[in-house]
Amino acid sequence: MLTVVIPTFNAEATLQGTLTTLAGATDAISEIVVVDGGSVDHTVDIASRLGAHVIQAPRGRGGQLAAGAAATRNDWLLFLHADTRLSDHWQSEVATFITAPANKRRAACFRFALDDDAPAARRLERMVAWRCRVFGLPYGDQGLLIASDFLIELGGFRALPLMEDVDLVRRVGKQRLAMFESRAITSAARYRNGYLRRSLRNLSCLALYFMGMPTPMIAKLYG
């Protein structure tokens, strides 16, 4: 019993591709919940047309993810961004993970990938792989598979405007976090104006978070 939770805000450009890649996984997915934060484009129409259950929540990814988790009673949750598509064979890896009793108090994410052929994209993918391997810090664009009971035990997603993904995986802990071989292929649109500039901004925000700066202030710097 797996529910996919997707937070959205003006995601019409990418949501259809994300939902289409999930459409063939009816044997693995029993429900897709799209949590919209007040889109003014065709996001909600696309989600409804493609069979997702749409709910509304105040804009803010942490709060939207929490609302999505609360809207289902399924045993397992897969949190996915609206601009992310899962690569082939993800279903078998997820099924294997879910059926192992020990994983009821663990979580898993996918390998980070970008839909860009630029060498800079491959360099960034390697950097993210290193960060995950050494520090156990995947971001939300790598997806997150977790049992609903374990999520509740951890306190769930907090209503943060930014770093809600890092906040949760730190509570999961590196030793309880698995990495799938399948990839979460994310849109590179936000990087194409400068991979280095964007990467440095992300790193700066992460550093400020660990230094204790309130997330609303970090969100303003992030833009």
C-alpha positions as CSV (number, residue, x, y, z in Angstrom):
1,M,0.0,0.0,0.0
2,L,2.1,2.9,-1.3
3,T,1.0,6.5,-1.6
4,V,3.0,9.0,-3.7
5,V,2.9,12.5,-2.3
6,I,3.8,15.4,-4.6
7,P,3.8,19.1,-3.5
8,T,3.1,21.6,-6.2
9,F,3.1,25.3,-6.9
10,N,2.7,26.4,-10.5
11,A,4.2,23.1,-11.8
12,E,2.3,22.8,-15.1
13,A,5.6,22.6,-17.0
14,T,6.8,19.4,-15.3
15,L,4.0,17.8,-13.4
16,Q,2.5,15.9,-16.4
17,G,5.9,14.3,-17.1
18,T,6.2,13.2,-13.5
19,L,2.7,11.8,-13.3
20,T,3.0,10.0,-16.7
21,T,6.1,8.1,-15.5
22,L,4.1,6.9,-12.5
23,A,1.0,6.0,-14.5
24,G,2.3,2.5,-15.4
25,A,3.1,1.6,-11.8
26,T,-0.5,0.7,-10.8
27,D,0.8,-2.6,-9.3
28,A,3.1,-0.6,-6.9
29,I,1.1,2.6,-6.3
30,S,-2.4,2.6,-4.8
31,E,-2.7,6.4,-4.6
32,I,-1.1,9.6,-5.8
33,V,-1.7,12.7,-3.7
34,V,-0.9,16.1,-5.2
35,V,-0.8,18.8,-2.5
36,D,-1.1,22.2,-4.2
37,G,0.0,25.4,-2.6
38,G,-2.3,27.8,-4.5
39,S,-1.2,27.4,-8.1
40,V,-2.5,29.9,-10.6
41,D,-1.6,27.9,-13.7
42,H,-3.0,24.6,-14.9
43,T,-1.3,22.4,-12.3
44,V,-4.5,21.3,-10.5
45,D,-6.2,20.6,-13.8
46,I,-3.3,18.4,-15.0
47,A,-3.2,16.5,-11.7
48,S,-6.9,15.8,-11.7
49,R,-7.0,14.8,-15.4
50,L,-4.2,12.3,-14.8
51,G,-6.0,10.7,-11.8
52,A,-4.2,12.2,-8.8
53,H,-6.1,13.1,-5.6
54,V,-5.7,16.8,-5.2
55,I,-5.8,18.6,-1.9
56,Q,-5.0,22.2,-1.0
57,A,-2.6,23.4,1.7
58,P,-0.9,26.7,2.5
59,R,2.1,27.3,0.3
60,G,5.4,25.9,1.8
61,R,6.9,22.6,0.9
62,G,7.2,21.3,4.5
63,G,3.6,22.0,5.3
64,Q,2.4,20.6,2.0
65,L,4.3,17.4,2.5
66,A,2.9,17.1,6.0
67,A,-0.6,17.6,4.7
68,G,-0.1,15.0,2.0
69,A,1.1,12.4,4.6
70,A,-2.0,13.2,6.8
71,A,-4.3,12.7,3.8
72,T,-3.6,9.0,3.5
73,R,-3.7,5.9,5.7
74,N,-1.4,3.7,3.5
75,D,1.5,2.0,5.2
76,W,4.2,3.5,2.9
77,L,4.8,7.0,1.5
78,L,6.9,8.1,-1.4
79,F,7.6,11.8,-1.4
80,L,8.5,13.1,-4.8
81,H,9.0,16.6,-6.4
82,A,6.8,17.7,-9.2
83,D,9.8,18.1,-11.6
84,T,11.3,14.6,-10.9
85,R,10.9,11.4,-12.9
86,L,11.9,8.0,-11.7
87,S,14.1,5.9,-13.9
88,D,13.4,2.3,-15.0
89,H,13.4,-0.5,-12.4
90,W,12.5,1.8,-9.5
91,Q,9.4,-0.3,-8.8
92,S,11.3,-3.5,-8.1
93,E,13.7,-1.7,-5.7
94,V,10.9,-0.1,-3.8
95,A,9.0,-3.4,-3.6
96,T,12.1,-5.2,-2.2
97,F,12.6,-2.5,0.3
98,I,9.0,-2.4,1.5
99,T,8.8,-6.2,2.0
100,A,11.8,-6.3,4.3
101,P,10.5,-6.1,7.9
102,A,13.7,-4.3,9.1
103,N,13.0,-1.4,6.8
104,K,9.9,-0.4,8.7
105,R,12.2,1.9,10.7
106,R,14.4,3.0,7.8
107,A,14.0,5.2,4.8
108,A,15.4,5.2,1.3
109,C,16.0,7.7,-1.6
110,F,17.1,7.5,-5.2
111,R,20.3,8.6,-6.9
112,F,20.3,12.2,-8.0
113,A,20.4,12.8,-11.8
114,L,19.6,15.8,-14.0
115,D,18.0,15.9,-17.5
116,D,20.9,17.7,-19.0
117,D,23.8,16.4,-21.1
118,A,26.2,19.2,-20.0
119,P,29.4,18.1,-18.3
120,A,28.5,20.4,-15.4
121,A,25.5,18.2,-14.8
122,R,27.6,15.1,-14.4
123,R,30.0,16.9,-12.1
124,L,27.1,18.0,-9.9
125,E,25.7,14.5,-9.8
126,R,29.0,13.2,-8.6
127,M,29.1,15.9,-5.9
128,V,25.7,15.0,-4.7
129,A,26.6,11.3,-4.6
130,W,29.6,12.1,-2.5
131,R,27.5,14.2,-0.1
132,C,25.0,11.4,0.3
133,R,27.7,8.8,0.8
134,V,29.8,10.8,3.3
135,F,27.1,12.8,5.2
136,G,23.9,10.9,4.5
137,L,22.2,14.1,3.3
138,P,20.0,13.5,0.2
139,Y,17.7,16.4,-0.8
140,G,14.0,16.2,-1.6
141,D,14.7,16.0,-5.3
142,Q,16.0,12.5,-4.7
143,G,12.6,11.3,-3.4
144,L,12.1,9.7,0.0
145,L,10.4,6.4,0.7
146,I,9.4,5.9,4.3
147,A,6.8,3.9,6.4
148,S,4.0,6.1,7.6
149,D,4.4,4.8,11.2
150,F,8.1,5.6,11.2
151,L,7.4,9.1,9.8
152,I,5.0,9.7,12.7
153,E,7.6,8.4,15.2
154,L,10.1,10.9,13.8
155,G,7.6,13.8,14.1
156,G,6.8,14.1,10.4
157,F,7.7,16.9,8.1
158,R,7.9,20.3,9.9
159,A,6.3,23.3,8.3
160,L,9.5,24.9,7.2
161,P,9.8,27.1,4.1
162,L,13.1,25.5,3.2
163,M,15.4,22.7,4.4
164,E,12.4,20.5,5.3
165,D,14.1,17.6,3.5
166,V,17.4,18.0,5.4
167,D,15.5,18.5,8.7
168,L,13.8,15.1,8.2
169,V,16.7,13.0,6.9
170,R,18.8,14.2,9.9
171,R,16.2,12.7,12.2
172,V,16.2,9.5,10.1
173,G,20.0,9.3,10.5
174,K,22.7,8.1,8.1
175,Q,22.6,4.6,9.4
176,R,18.9,4.2,8.7
177,L,19.0,5.6,5.2
178,A,19.4,3.4,2.1
179,M,20.3,4.6,-1.4
180,F,18.6,2.9,-4.4
181,E,20.4,2.3,-7.6
182,S,17.5,3.8,-9.6
183,R,17.7,7.5,-10.4
184,A,15.4,10.4,-9.6
185,I,15.9,12.5,-12.8
186,T,15.2,16.1,-12.0
187,S,14.7,19.1,-14.2
188,A,17.9,21.1,-14.7
189,A,16.1,24.3,-15.5
190,R,17.1,26.1,-12.4
191,Y,20.8,25.3,-13.0
192,R,21.1,26.3,-16.7
193,N,21.7,30.0,-15.8
194,G,24.9,28.9,-14.0
195,Y,25.7,25.5,-12.4
196,L,28.4,27.0,-10.2
197,R,26.3,29.9,-9.1
198,R,23.4,27.8,-8.2
199,S,25.5,25.1,-6.4
200,L,27.2,27.7,-4.3
201,R,23.9,29.3,-3.3
202,N,22.6,25.9,-2.3
203,L,25.8,25.2,-0.3
204,S,25.6,28.6,1.4
205,C,22.0,28.0,2.4
206,L,22.9,24.6,3.8
207,A,25.8,26.1,5.8
208,L,23.5,28.8,7.2
209,Y,21.0,26.1,8.2
210,F,23.7,24.2,10.2
211,M,24.8,27.5,11.7
212,G,21.3,27.9,13.1
213,M,19.9,30.7,10.9
214,P,16.1,30.5,10.9
215,T,14.7,28.9,7.8
216,P,12.5,31.9,6.8
217,M,15.6,34.0,6.6
218,I,17.4,31.4,4.5
219,A,14.4,31.2,2.2
220,K,14.6,34.9,1.5
221,L,18.3,34.5,0.5
222,Y,17.5,31.4,-1.6
223,G,14.9,33.3,-3.6
